[in-house]
Structures are given as structure tokens and as C-alpha cells.
Amino acid sequence: MNSRCAACKYLRRRCPSDCIFSPYFPPNDPQRFACIHRIYGASNVARMLQQLPENQRASAVDCLYYEAQCRVQDPVYGCAGIISLLYQQIHNAETEIAKTQAQIALLIDSNTQEQQVYLHQNIEVESDLNILLQEQGDEFSLLGPPNQASSGFI
Amino acid sequence: MGGTSPCASCKLLRRRCAKDCIFAPYFPSDDPQKFAIVHKVFGASNVSKMLQELPVHQRADAVNSLVYEANARMRDPVYGCVGAISYLQNQVSELQMQLAVAQAEILCIQMQQEPVIPAPAAIDEPEDKSFLLHPQYFNFASSSSSNVIPDYSLNRESVFGHDMVS
């Protein structure tokens, strides 16, 4: 026994063996054709499918169904509304990335400057120490050789 | 004022363009392609039904979005607008991942910049002058363990928070 496809059931007609709709509109999912029909109409869908190679028709019907659902949910903007929203999200994400990268550059720059200041301070400490060592060395040389020093520390 | 010329819809449909033609405000006669493409994809009666179900102030936007979708369908007869949506969703996904990585990098840098007791620079200790060094300088040179930077290995899966457009 042949059960009609969802499209032919909806259209209340006989479902021929070569029905262009039947592979893509099984009888157990009447909502699928009803939604597509509401937005595109049966003859437009049939024509669109006929213009496509068979191996692409299933994908085309899936996309038509998705778009029809979008249009039913948002009768003013449909899919175009989703695309607009995605463009906005892309713009926002790019802006955030640019801001974040600027922050990173700033942090790295301030980090580098701090390191340079720190290194410079260390060099100053070392040169102060060298001066101190030299001064201490001079003091001891004034005392003469150890065996002549009055207060030799050795 | 003479008779107004029929709108693009009524020209294409070869019918009299009534004074209250629902298409006339949105399909002027100087742009026949606009209605042609919408008619090809959606059909005139479907477009008319859709417009009738909307308040007047929303109809212009609805027509523009229908034209947009019809154009997308003509350019890509299989995927139409869905192809563009899929492509843009991938872009959003990639950008969100880039943002998460950049934000994690900031955290790393900030953690590295937390105040750490600086390790004293090693002081050269020339052998002939070692007896001149004050004892406190020996302690100063010995501690170097506080200079280790913690190692944070980034796991992209753990950083990337999923909240995609559904």
C-alpha cells in the first residue's frame, strides 16, 4: 500500500510514483511541508527542486525548511535578521580583540620598562659596592704590609 | 496629474495596479528586478499574504529582507541564506576563541607582574678581595629561588567558553 508523502497529503492530491516531493517530505512529518508551503508555495518549491541535481535536493529542502522556520518566527526579518545579528557579533568580537591586544601591548611595555629600571638600579648598587671595596682596599694599603700593620685583621 | 504607472509587481503580473495595491509602495516601476526576484523565489501571492499580516510600518523592512533572501537563494540555489549563516557562525566561533586566548594571555602577564621579592643580582666575588666583604653580602648573594616564574600551560578547551549563536 502506498501512503502519500506529506506534500501530497497537504495538497490533497494523489502521490505519483515519481513525485518530486516524496523523497524529502515523509508522511510522518507534516509540519515540514506545511511550513515550507506557507512561505514558498508548492509550485516554487517543485520548480526549485527540478532545477537542482538530485544529490543536492535533500540539502536544499533542509535549507528551505530552516529559512521558512526563521520567517515564521520573525515575519519581518526572517533569516536576514540572524545574518545581521551575526555581523554585529563579529564586529563586537573584533573590537574586543583589538582592545585586548592593545592592553597586552601596554602590559608588556610597562613590564619591560620596570625590568629596565630594576636592572639599572642593580647596576647602581654594584657600582656603589665596588667603590666601597676600593675605599676599604685603600684604607688597608695605607696601613702598610701586614707585618707592619698595628691592627691587622688577618 | 495623469494616470500613475503600474508598480513593478502589477507590470510583471500584467494586471491593473489598484490605488491601494499592497505592492506599490515597495516595488516601484523603476526597479523591476526587485519584484521579479522575490516573485521567483516566494511567489506573488505568498508575498502579498506576508505583507498583509504585518503592520504597515514594518512592511518596508520585510520586503527588504525578502529581497535579500531571494538574492541569496538565486546566488546559491542549494543553501541560500543558510550558507551565509553557517559561514558567519564559524567566523564568530573563531573570533571568540581568539578573544579567549588574548584574555588568557592578559591573565598570564598580570600574574607574572605580581610583586615578587626580587632575587638579588649575583655579585662578582673576586677571590683576592673576598676577605674584604662584609658578612651581610654573603647572604645577599645566596638566595635566588624566588626568581622562578610560574608555568601556566594554556589548554584551549578549558579557556574557550561555549556560548554560540543557537
Interface residues (C-beta under 8 A of the other chain):
Chain A: R38 I39 Y40 G41 S43 N44 M48 Q51 L52 Q56 S59 A60 D62 C63 L64 Y66 E67 R71 P75 V76 Y77 G78 C79 A80 G81 I82 I83 L85 L86 Y87 Q89 I90 A93 E94 E96 I97 T100 Q101 Q103 I104 L107 I108 N111 E114 Y118 N122 V125 E126 L129 L133 Q136 G137 F140 F153 I154
Chain B: K40 V41 F42 G43 S45 N46 M50 E53 L54 Q58 D61 A62 N64 S65 L66 Y68 E69 A72 R73 P77 V78 Y79 G80 C81 V82 G83 A84 I85 L88 Q89 Q91 V92 L95 Q96 Q98 L99 A102 Q103 E105 I106 I109 Q110 Q112 Q113 P118 A121 I123 K129 F131 L132 L133 Y137 V165
